Amino acid sequence: MIRTIEVNQITREIRDMCIEANHFLAEDMRDAFCKAREREESPVGRKVLEQLEENLTVAAADMIPICQDTGMAVIFMKIGQDVHFEGGSLTEAIQEGVRQGYTEGYLRKSVVGDPLLRENTGDNTPAVIHYEMAEGSQVEITLAPKGFGSENMSRIFMLKPADGIEGVKEAILTAVKDAGPNACPPMVVGVGIGGTFEKCALMAKHALTRNLNVRSELPHIRKLEEEILEKINGMGIGPGGLGGRVTALGVNIETFGTHIAGLPVAVNICCHVNRHVTRML
């Protein structure tokens, strides 16, 4: 049975999600912060974490953005194949939602229309939209405003199959080490392994939206996530880059089949707020 959804409903949802994501930290991130404060051994690192938590509390209470960089909106749309949209273009409805959210929410507009001419669009559009079809009649919307302090620290490595799992580990750790304090640690590390050049990058971005309390269903990937997180937290970068045991709050890895001649690895780093909101329609 076909389910009909008016695109203006999508606009309203996107608008509200832009405002929510920029003012309130997701529950999994709050849990991660609490655990990080408990295990941080460095007095300076613990103080940084306390200051970050105070910032989150003030932001939520006074409706002030968590961070001055309110990011470029990234939207993942998972659409059931039994859904029919009416009332106009779905893509335009999403862009209008971002436009309204950033304008009516008084969020900083950080997007330029042309990467070389650099003229600000004034409403934080265009947003980056990724579509995925699924079975059923539901629509899952995930919105993740991405700041560019951490985005600029992300990397893609086109490894050889012979590099194997040790090469993958080295690539991830190299990206984190090179990012250092520039990614506003404690960071969340999203990793994509496999696919093609663009597929691994997309997986790394999507991995950042996975709840930090949910581990990979694949035993070998779950083990890799745990090992990499331990090694990152042994680097000593620490909260704010000022030293300590908590450099990363989590490592999320997604994988996909790849060509016999390749082993693509993408590392998409996010700062300590790792903003993301998901809604089901």
Secondary structure, DSSP 8 states (H G I E B T S, - for coil): --EEEEHHHHHHHHHHHHHHHHHS--HHHHHHHHHHHHH---HHHHHHHHHHHHHHHHHHHHT--SSS---EEEEEEEEETTEEEESS-HHHHHHHHHHHHHHHTT-----BSSTTT--B-SS----EEEEEEESSS-EEEEEEEE-HHHHTT-EEEEE-GGGHHHHHHHHHHHHHHHHGGGG-SSEEEEEEEEE-HHHHHHHHHHHTTS-TT---SSHHHHHHHHHHHHHHTTS---GGGS-SS-SEEEEEEEEEEE-TT-EEEEEEEE-SS---EEEE-
